[in-house]
Amino acid sequence: MNPAFSSWPAFLAMGGYAFYVWLAVAATLLSLVILVAQTLVAHRQLLNAIRRQQARAARLRQGASRLTTTIPPPERDQ
């Protein structure tokens, strides 16, 4: 098996196409990093929204139970 490049400097030079090759590698890696970061931020925002929604639902349930236990039913005149 023969290596495609004889040395590390030759590998880094990419046969005269280093600018294009390494620019493509950098663009790909940057895109992947942005995609992962965006996914993590969206996941965190979704979890926070779910927590807020659950807390609101718990407050509403607590308020509804407190309302029914503290206010007596209206009296009827007969």
C-alpha angles and dihedrals in degrees: 000000000000120000116238092228127042096213144005093261089052089049091050091048090052093207093300095312096091096119093055096039096048091041089055091047091049093047091050094048092045090051091050093048091050091048093051092045092048091049092050092048092048090048092051091048091050092051091049091050091050091049091050092048092049092047090050091049090050091050091049092049091048092048092048093051091047090050094053094046099046102043115067117221115264117269118242121224111225 
